[in-house]
Structure formats: C-alpha cells, structure tokens
C-alpha cells in the first residue's frame, strides 16, 4: 500500500523540534525527504535549487546519514554533522530523533517512522557507484514510475532473493538484521516478517544453519583448527560458535569431525524460494544439480530409491552418497517430504560402515 500523505505537509513542528535538538545536543541536524523538502536551522526549503544552495555536504568525514523508513519504504534521510560532537554521541541520538519524528511527521502521514542505523562509508560509496553506472537509465525514469516501482516489489519474492544473495555473499562475516536492513533499505522488523512469511523459518535461525553447514564442510574437508573455522564462518567468539554448532548438530565441532573424517566431498543446498511444501530431498536436489549442471543419478535397491552418482563421484560399494538435513543425519528416506522449516541440505560422499 502506498503511504497516505496530505497534499501539503506542515513541517513546522518537526523543523522546530530538529532545531531545538541541534542546539541542545550541538549536533547540527537536518532532515531531507524525497518530496524535495529540506528542514535545516529552523527553515523549510522546497525544490532542488534551494536544497542544493542550503545543504553543505562537502566534509563527508563528519557527515552521518540515517535512512528514514515509513511503512517499509525509505522516505528520506536524517543528516547529522558530527563536527562538534563525537560519532558515538551522534549514533546514540538516533532514538531521540526517531521519537520526535513520530510525534510530528508520523502523526501527519499516519505512519510509524523508523530511523535505521547510519550508512557506512562503504554504503555511501556503493550508492554513488550505482548512480554513476545507471545514470542514463535513471534519467529516463519518470517520477510516476519511480514512485510505483518500490511498491511493485515491496514484500514480494524479489526482496527475498536480495536477502538470500546477501546472506550467501556475506556468510563468512557476522550477519544481523540491522546490517542486512542497511544494505537492502528495508526496516529490520519488516525484513523479519517477510522472511518468515516466504521462507517458513526465522531469519537468524536460517543464517545460523547456513554458517553451521559451512563449518561442517570445513570440519570434514580441512584440518583447520576449530578456532580458525569459527572465524571463517563469521563468529567473533569461539564459545558462541560452539554453542550454535552443538544446537544445530547435537555434538561439538571436534566430535563432528571425528564422526565425519572420511568424507571426501560435500555439496550444500541452501533453502531458497524454489522449495515447495510438497518437495522431497530428491526433488530439491535434482533441481539444484540440474541448475549447476552436475550429474545426479538415482537407482532403486529393494524398491527404495537412492542416489548413486553426483558429479563424477559414483557409488562404489564401500563409498557412496548420504545426506543431512539441517546438519544432522536424517531418519527419513530421501523420497520423503521435507519439513517446511528446513534450512539446508548437504550431500556427503563418504565411506559406508
């Protein structure tokens, strides 16, 4: 649903509140929204020319940008100049700014206002690069199209695809809803809600399973120390990694390594939007290996199907393929329907005992 706003918003109260905050905190604070309105020093400016004339962002080292969210859409930025204050104090001001924004602008547009954590220098650099790369395309987008575009995909599968891509690209670093929200420009609460809706699993649980699955692979296929693997999968503390690992697998990292030391090859299949409620392990695996163009052959033994080849590794009697679901050996056959909240499947080429 589009944000319902009056034709003309009276920014006077918000402008005065920001001015008072700036004087008390000694943090020079402005607010810019995408209706081309700037609130600065108690003044209200409209139109690009006035805004460009009154907004000085030359010293980017002292400028902090807080994205402003209303009804799950980014509507503008709070701009803080930290010249006369520490960066820590600027970051702590987010809660107070959010409060005054809700008591003024939020009531006017009948929406909850959320202030996200400030953009990092890398975020800003990425935005600048995007604008440069797509400048010819962006110049052809009319205002009406630009307004409708986010609404078409908001809450839909396209946002989930972005989230899943971000998780896979950053799985070796710490991942949180906050860090994700700053990269996809959606509020943490909204991200959590739509992820659960489409993926049938909590976001944090999903991320932890992907990290543990990667750790399982390293434990089975490398001789790296547990402390090294903990850092390789984005855990800053070994104790937290060991706790998360045991919760997922039912055993410690060292015990897992002892039980799987004969594994030669590991294929990991993370849950994505292609997984359906009536899918079996075979269904999901067949689609995945077809996508990556790897052989996936199934045979039948005593009426029960089993996988005898993935890629160039085939069942040799003493060695063969087994699978795990959420990092544990499954008690169900591969032709059974999976649980709807399953996060990851792994195929292991190992010695049969």
SEVOMAR-699877 format. One record per residue: residue in three letters; x, y, z of N, C-alpha, C, O, CB in turn. Coordinates in steps of 0.1 Angstrom, whole numbers, plus 5000, padded with zeros to 4 digits. Glycine has a CB too. Layout:
<atoms>
ALAXYZXYZXYZXYZXYZ;...
</atoms>
This chain:
<atoms>
UNK500849885000500050005000500950125000501850135008499050005012;UNK500650224991501350354992501150425005500150405011501050444980;UNK502150505009502050585021501050695018501150775008503350645025;UNK500050715027499050815026499550945032499650955044497650775032;UNK499751045024500251175029499351285024498751275014501751195025;UNK499251395032498451505028499151575016500351555013498351615039;UNK498351645008498951714996500051805000501051814993497851784989;UNK499851875012500851965017501051935031500151945040500352115015;UNK502251895035502651865048503151985055504052055050503651755049;UNK502652015067503152125075504352075083504152005094502052185085;UNK505552115079506752065085507252155097508252125103507852055075;UNK506452255100506852355110507252295123508352325128505752455112;UNK506452205129506752145142507952055142508752065151505552065147;UNK508051975131509251895130510551975128511551955134509151795118;UNK510452085120511552175118512052235131513152245134511152285108;UNK511052285139511352345152511952245161512952285169510152415158;UNK511452125162511952025171513451985167514251965176511051895170;UNK513751975154515051945150516052065153517152035157515051925135;UNK515552185152516352295155516752295170517852325174515652435152;UNK515752275179515952265193516952155197517852175205514652245201;UNK516752035190517651925192519151965189520051935196517251805184;UNK519252035177520552075173521252165183522452155185520452145159;UNK520552255188521152355198521552285211522552305217520152465201;UNK520652195216520852125229522052025227522952025236519652055234;UNK522051955217523051845215524351895209525351825210522451735207;UNK524252005203525452055195525751965183526951965179526652075204;UNK524751895179524851815166524051885156522851885156524451665169;UNK524651945146523952015135523151905127523751825120524952085126;UNK521851915129520951815123519951875113519351975115520151735134;UNK519851805102518851845091518051715087518351605091519651895079;UNK516951745080516151635076515751665061515251765057514851615084;UNK516051565053515651575038514751455035514951345038516951565029;UNK513551495028512751385024512551395009512951495002511251395030;UNK512151275003512151264988511051344981510951334969512051124985;UNK510351424988509451524982510151654979509551754976508151544991;UNK511551644980512451764978512151864988511851984985512251814964;UNK512151825001512051925012513151905021513551795025510651895019;UNK513752015025514852015035514552095047514152215046516152065028;UNK514752045059514552115071515952135077516652045081513552035081;UNK516252265079517652295083517652435090517152535085518652295072;UNK518252435102518352565110517052635112516952755112519352655103;UNK515952555114514652615116513952665104512852715104514752725125;UNK514552645092514052685079513552565072513952445074515052765071;UNK512552585063512052485054512252515040511752625035510452465057;UNK513052435033513352465019512652365010512552245013514852465017;UNK512152414998511452324988512152344975512552454971509952354987;UNK512252234967512852244954514352214954515052254964512552374948;UNK514852154944516252114943517252234944518252224950516552034931;UNK516952344937517852454937518052514951519152534955517352564928;UNK516952534959517052584973517852484982518652524990515752614978;UNK517552354980518152254988519652244985520452244994517552114985;UNK520052254972521452244969522252364974523352364978521652234954;UNK521552484974522152604979522352604994523352664999521252724975;UNK521452535002521552545016522052415023522352415035520152565021;UNK522352315015522852195021524252175017524652155006522052065016;UNK525152185027526652175025527052035030527152015042527352295032;UNK527451945021527951815025529351795020529751685017527051705019;UNK530151905020531551885014532451805023533151725018532152025012;UNK532351825036533251745045532551615049531951605059533551825058;UNK532651515040531851395042532351315054531651225059532051305030;UNK533651345059534151275070533351295083533351215092535551305073;UNK532651415084531951445096530451425094529651455104532251585100;UNK529951385083528551375080528051235082528751135078528251415065;UNK526951225089526351095092524951095086524151185089526351055107;UNK524550985078523250975072522450865078522950755078523450955056;UNK521350895084520450795089519250775079518450875077519950835103;UNK519050665073517850635065516650645073516550595084517950505057;UNK515550705067514250725074513250635067513050645055513850875074;UNK512550545075511650445069510250475074510050505086512050305073;UNK509250475065507850485069507050375060507150375048507250625066;UNK506350295067505550185060506450105051506050075040504450245053;UNK507650075056508549985049509250045037509749965028507849855046;UNK509150175035509750245024510750345029510450415039508650305014;UNK511850365022512750475026512150605021511950615009514150445021;UNK511950705029511350825025512350945026511951055021510150855034;UNK513550925031514451035032515651005041515850885045513751165037;UNK516351105046517451095054517551195065517151315063518751095046;UNK517951155077518351255087519851275086520651175085518051205102;UNK520251395085521651435082522251495094521851605098521851525070;UNK523251435100523951495112525351525109526151445103523851395124;UNK525851645114527151685112527851675126527551735135527251835107;UNK528851585126529551545139530751635142531651595149529951405139;UNK530851755135532051835137532251875152533351875157531851965129;UNK531051905159531151945173530751835183530551865195530252065175;UNK530751715179530351605188531051475183531451465172528751585188;UNK531151385192531751255189530851175180529551195181532151175201;UNK531351085172530550995164529650905172528550875168531450915155;UNK530150865184529350785193528150855198527050795198530250735205;UNK528250985201527151065206526151085194524951085196527551195211;UNK526651105182525751115170524950985169523750995166526551145158;UNK525550875170524850745168523850725179522750665176525850625168;UNK524150765191523150745202521950845201520950815207523850775215;UNK522050945192520951035191519850985182518751045181521451165184;UNK520050865176519050805167517650785174516650825168519550675162;UNK517650735186516450705193515650835195514450835193516750635206;UNK516350945200515651065202515051125189513951175189516551165209;UNK515851125179515351175166514151105161513251155156516551175155;UNK514150965163513050885159511850925167510750925161513350735161;UNK511950955180510850995188510151125183508951135182511251005202;UNK511051225180510451355176509851335162508851405158511451465176;UNK510451255154509851235140508551165141507651205133510851145132;UNK508351075150507051005151505951095157504851095153507150885160;UNK506351185167505351275173504951385164504051455167505951325186;UNK505751405153505351515144505051465130503851465126506551615143;UNK506051425122505751375109504951245109504051225100507051355101;UNK505251155118504551025118503051045120502250975114505050945130;UNK502551145128501151165130500551235118499351205115500951255143;UNK501351315111500851385099500551285088499551305081501851485095;UNK501451185086501251095075500650965080500450865072502551065068;UNK500250955092499650835098500450705095500050605090498250815092;UNK501750715099502650605098503750605108504150715114503350615084;UNK504250495112505350485122506650515114506850455104505350345128;UNK507450605120508650645114509750565121509850555134508950795116;UNK510650505113511750425119513050485113513250495101511650275116;UNK514050515122515350565118516350445119516550385129515850675127;UNK516950405107517850295107519250345112519450465113517950245093;UNK520150255114521550285118522150365106521750345095522350155121;UNK523150445109523750525099524450445088524950335090524750625105;UNK524350505076525050445065526550445067527050545072524650505051;UNK527250345063528750345064529250415052528550435042529250195066;UNK530550435053531250505041531150405029531050455018532750525045;UNK531250275032531050185020529750185014529550185002531350035025;UNK528650195023527250215017527150335008526650324997526250225029;UNK527650445013527550565005528350554992527950604982528150685013;UNK529550494993530350474981529550384971529650404959531650404984;UNK528950274976528150194967526950264961526650244949527650074975;UNK526350354968525250434962525750524951525050544941524550514973;UNK526850584954527450674944527850594931527550644920528750744950;UNK528350474933528750394922527550354914527550354901529550274926;UNK526450314921525250274914524650394906524250374895524150234925;UNK524650514912524150634905524950664892524350694882524150754914;UNK526250644893527050664881526850564870526750594858528550664885;UNK526750434874526550324865525250334857525150304845526650194871;UNK524150374865522850364859522250504856521050524855521950294869;UNK523150604856522650744853521850754841520750814841523850834852;UNK522250694829521450704817520050644819519050694814522150634805;UNK519950524826518650464828517850544838516650564835518850324833;UNK518450584849517650664859517150794853516050834857518550694871;UNK517850854843517350974837516150954829515351054827518451034829;UNK515850834824514650804816513450764824512350764819514950704806;UNK513650744838512550704846511750834850512250924855513050634859;UNK510450824847509550934851509250934865509350824872508250934843;UNK508951044872508551044886507550944890507650884900508151184890;UNK506450924881505450834884505950694885505550614893504250844874;UNK506850654876507350524876508250504888508250394894508150494863;UNK509050604891509950594903509150574915509650504924510850714904;UNK508050634917507250614929506650474929506550414940506150724929;UNK506150424918505450294918506450184919506050074924504650284905;UNK507650194915508550084914508750014927508649884927509850134909;UNK509050084938509250004951507949934955508049824961509650104961;UNK506849994952505549924957505349794950504749704955504450024955;UNK505849784937505549664930506349544936505849434935506049684915;UNK507449564942508249454947508249454962508749354967509649464942;UNK507749554969507849554983507149434989506049414986507249684989;UNK507849364998507349245004507249124996506849015000505949285009;UNK507649134983507549024974508848944973509748964980507149064960;UNK508848834964509948754963511248824959512348774963509648644953;UNK511148934952512449004948513249044960514449034960512049124939;UNK512549094971513249124983513949004989515049014994512349194993;UNK513248894989513748774995515048724987515948684993512748654995;UNK514948734974516148704966517348784970518448734970515848714951;UNK517048914972518149004976518748964989519948964992517649154977;UNK517848924999518248885012519148765011520148755017517048865021;UNK518648665003519448535002520748554996521748495000518548434994;UNK520848644986522048674979523048734989524248704989521848764967;UNK522548834997523348895007523948795017525048805020522549005014;UNK523048705022523548605031524648525026525648505032522348515036;UNK524448475013525448385007526748465005527848405006524948324994;UNK526648585001527848664998528648705010529748735010527448784990;UNK527948705022528548755034528548655045528648685057527748885039;UNK528348525041528248415051529548405060529448355071527948285044;UNK530648455055531848445062532148565072533248575077533048425053;UNK531148645073531248765082530048765091529048695088531348895074;UNK530048845102528848855111527748915103527849005096529248935123;UNK526548855104525348895098524248925108523948835116524848795087;UNK523549035107522449065116521349135108521549175097522849165128;UNK520149145114519049215107519449355104519049415094517749205115;UNK520149415114520549555112521449575100521249665092521149605125;UNK522449495099523449505088522749475075523049545065524649415090;UNK521849385075521149355063520249465058520149505047520349225064;UNK519549525068518549625065519249745058518649815050517849675078;UNK520449775063521149895057521649865042521849955035522349925065;UNK521649735039522149705025520949685015521149705003522949585025;UNK519749655020518649635012517549745014516549745007517949505014;UNK517849845023516949955026515549925029514649975024516950045013;UNK515449825038514149785044514349775059515449745064513649655038;UNK513349805067513449805081513649665087513149575081512249875088;UNK514449655098514649515104513349445107513249325104515449535116;UNK512349515112511149445116510349395104509849285104510249535124;UNK510449475093509749435080510549315074509849215069509649545071;UNK511849325074512649215069512349085076512148975070514149245070;UNK512349085089512048965097510648905094510548785093512149005112;UNK509748995092508348955089508248885075507648775074507349065090;UNK508748945065508548885052509448765050509148675042508948995041;UNK510648765057511448645056510748525061510748415055512848665063;UNK510148535073509348425079508248385070507848265069508848465093;UNK507548485064506448455055506748375043506048275040505748585051;UNK507848405037508248335024509148215026509048125018508848435015;UNK509948225037510948115039510548015049511147905051512248175042;UNK509548045057508947955067509947925079509847825085508547825061;UNK510948015081511947995091512448135095512448225087513147905086;UNK512748155108513248285113514548315106515348225103513448285128;UNK514848445103516048485096517248445104518248395098515948635094;UNK517348475117518548445124518848295124519948245123518448495139;UNK517748205126517948065125518448025112519347935111516547995128;UNK517948085101518348045087519848075086520647995081517548125077;UNK520248195090521748235089522548145097523648095092521948385094;UNK522148105109522948025118523147885111524247825112522348005132;UNK522047835105522147705099523147705087523847615084520747655094;UNK523147815079524047825068525447835073526347775067523747955060;UNK525747905084527047915089527547785095528647745092527148025100;UNK526647715102527047585107527247485096528147405097525947535117;UNK526447485085526647395074528047425068528747325064525547415063;UNK528447545066529747585061530847535070531847485066529847735058;UNK530647545083531547495093531747345092532847295093531147545107;UNK530547275090530647135089531447095077532247005077529147075087;UNK531347165066532147135054533647155057534447065053531747235042;UNK533947265064535447285067535947185077537047135075535547425073;UNK535147135086535547035096535746905089536646825093534447015107;UNK534946875079535146745072536246745061536846645059533846715065;UNK536446865055537346865043538646935045539546945036536646925032;UNK538846995057540147065060540647015074539946955081540047225060;UNK541847055077542447025090542547155098543247155108543846955089;UNK541847255095541847385102541447365116540547285119541047485095;UNK541947445125541547435139540147495141539647565132542547525148;UNK539447445151538047495153538047645155537147715150537447425166;UNK539047705161539047855163539147925150538648025148540247895172;UNK539947865141540047925127538747915119538348005113541247855119;UNK538147795120536847775113535747865119534947915111536447625114;UNK535847885132534847985138534948115132533948175129535147995153;UNK536148165130536348295123535948295108535448385103537748345125;UNK536248185102535948165088534448175084534148215073536548035082;UNK533648135094532248145092531548265099530348265100531548015096;UNK532348355103531848485108531448495123530648575126530648515100;UNK531948405131531648415145532848485152534048435150531448275152;UNK532648585160533648655166534148585179535348615183533248795170;UNK533348505185533748435197533548285195532548235191532848475209;UNK534648205199534648065198533547995206532847905202535948005202;UNK533248055218532247995227530848005221530047915222532248075240;UNK530548115214529248135208529148035196528047985193529048275203;UNK530248025188530247935177529947795181529147725176531647945169;UNK530647745192530547605197529047585202528547475200531547585208;UNK528547685208527147675213526147665201525247575201526747795222;UNK526347745191525447745179525647615172524647555167525747865170;UNK526847565171527147445164526547325170525947235164528747415163;UNK526647315184526147195191524547205190523947095190526547195205;UNK523947325191522547335190522047275177520947215176522147475192;UNK522747305166522347255152522647115150521847035144523047345142;UNK523847065154524246925151524046825162524046705159525746935147;UNK523946875174523846785185525146735191525246645199523046665181;UNK526246795185527546755190528546865189528246965182528146625183;UNK529746855196530746965195531446955181531346855174531746945206;UNK532047065177532847065165533846955164533946885153533547195163;UNK534546925174535646825174534946685173535446595166536446825186;UNK533846665180533146535179532646515165532646405159532046525189;UNK532146625159531646615145532746575135532546495126530946755141;UNK533846635137535046605128535446455130535646395120536246695132;UNK535446405142535846265144534846165137535246065132535846235159;UNK533546205137532546125131532446135116531846045109531146155137;UNK533146235110533046255096534446275089534546345079532146375093;UNK535446215095536746235090537046175076537946205069537846185099;UNK536146075072536346005059535546075048535546015037535945865061;UNK534946185050534146255039535146315029536146385032533246365045;UNK534846285016535746335005535146454998535946544994535946224995;UNK533846464998533246574990531946614997531246535002532946534975;UNK531646754997530446805003529746894993530346984987530746875016;UNK528446874991527646974983526547024993525846955000526946894971;UNK526447164993525547225002524447294994524647364984526247335011;UNK523147274998522047324991521247415001520447355009521047214985;UNK521447545001520647635010519247655005518947654993521347765011;UNK518347665014516947685011516747815003517447915006516047685024;UNK515947814993515547934985514147924981513347834985516447944973;UNK513748024973512248034970511747924961510547914959512048164964;UNK512647844955512247734946511747614954511047524949513347694937;UNK512047614967511547494976510047504977509547614981512247494989;UNK509347394975507847384977507447304989508247214993507247334964;UNK506247314993505847245005505747095003505947025013504447295009;UNK505547054991505446904988506746844983506746734978504346874979;UNK507846924984509146874979509746764987509546764999510146994977;UNK510446674981511246574988512746614986513046714979511046434982;UNK513646544993515046574992515446554977516246624972515846485001;UNK514946444971515246424957514846534948515546584940514546294952;UNK513646594950513146704942514046824943514446874932511646744946;UNK514346864955515146974957516546954951517147044944515247014972;UNK517146834954518446804949518546804934519546854928518946674955;UNK517546734928517546724913517546864907518346884897516346644909;UNK516746954912516747094906518047164908518547234899515547174913;UNK518647144920519847214923520947174914521647254908520247194938;UNK521147034913522246984905522047014890523047024882522446844908;UNK520847014886520547054872520947194869521447234859519047034868;UNK520647284879521047424878522547444877522947534869520447504890;UNK523247374885524747384884525347294874526647284873525347364898;UNK524547224866524947134856525947024860526947004855525747224845;UNK525446954871526146844876525346714875524146724877526646864891;UNK525946604872525146484871524546444884525146464895526046364866;UNK523346394884522646354896521746224892520746244886521746464902;UNK522246114896521645984892521045914903521645904914522645894884;UNK519845854901519145784912518945644907518545624895517845854915;UNK519145544916518845404913517945344924517645414934520145324912;UNK517445224921516545164931517145034936517744954929515145134925;UNK517045024949517544894956516444844965516144914975518944924963;UNK515944724963514944664971513744754971513044764982515444634985;UNK513444824960512244904959512445044965511545124964511144844966;UNK513645074971513845204976514845284968515945224964514345194991;UNK514545404964515545484956516745534964516545564976514845604949;UNK517845544958519045604964519845674953519845634942519845494972;UNK520645774957521545844948522845764946523545734956521845994953;UNK523145734934524445664932525445744925526645694923524145534924;UNK525145864920526145954914525746104916524646134913526245914899;UNK526746184920526646324919527946374913529046344918526346384934;UNK527846454902529046494896529846374890529246294883530046574905;UNK531146364893531946254888532146144898532946054896533246304882;UNK531546154910531746064921530545964921529346014923531846134934;UNK530745834920529745734920529845644931530845624938529745664906;UNK528745574934528645474944529545354941529445294930527145414946;UNK530545324949531545224947531345104956532245014957532945274947;UNK530245094963530144984973530545024987529745034996530844864968;UNK531845054988532445095001532245245003532245295015533845055002;UNK532045314992531845464994530645504986530245434976533145544988;UNK529945604991528745644985528245774990528845834999527645534986;UNK527045814986526445944989525445935000524545845000525846014977;UNK525546015011524546025021524146175023524946265018525045965035;UNK523046205029522646345030522346375045521946295053521346365021;UNK522446505048522046555061520946665058520946735048523246615069;UNK520146685068519146795068519346875080519346835091517646735068;UNK519547005078519947105089521047045097521047045109518647125098;UNK522046995090523346955096523246825104524146795112523847065104;UNK522146755103522046625110521646515101520846545091521046635122;UNK522146395103521746275095520246255097519646245108522446155099;UNK519546255086518046245086517646095089518246005084517446295073;UNK516546085096515945955099514945915088514345805088515245945113;UNK514646005079513745985068514445955055515546005053512746105067;UNK513845875046514445855033514345975025513646075027513745735026;UNK515245985014515346095006514046124997513946234992516546084997;UNK513146024996511946044989510846084998509646094994511545924981;UNK511146125011510046175020510046325019510946385016510346135035;UNK508846375021508646525021509346585032509246545044507146565021;UNK510046695029510846765040509946855048508846885045511946845034;UNK510446885060509746985069509747125062510747155056510346985083;UNK508747195065508647325058509647425063509947525056507247385060;UNK510247405075511147505080512647455079513547505085510947525095;UNK512847355070514247305067515047425061514547495052514247185058;UNK516247445066517147555061518147515051518547585042517747615072;UNK518747385052519847355044519947195042519647125052521147405049;UNK520347155031520547005028522046995024522547075016519546955017;UNK522746895028524046865024524146715019523646625026525046895035;UNK524946705008525246565004526746545006527546625003524846554988;UNK527046425012528346395016528846265009528046165010528546375032;UNK529946265003530546144997531446085007532546145010531246174983;UNK531145975012531945915024531945765024531345705015531245965037;UNK532745715033532945565034531745515042531245575052534245535041;UNK531145405037530045345044530645235053531445155050529045275033;UNK530045245066530545145076529545025077529744935085530745215089;
</atoms>
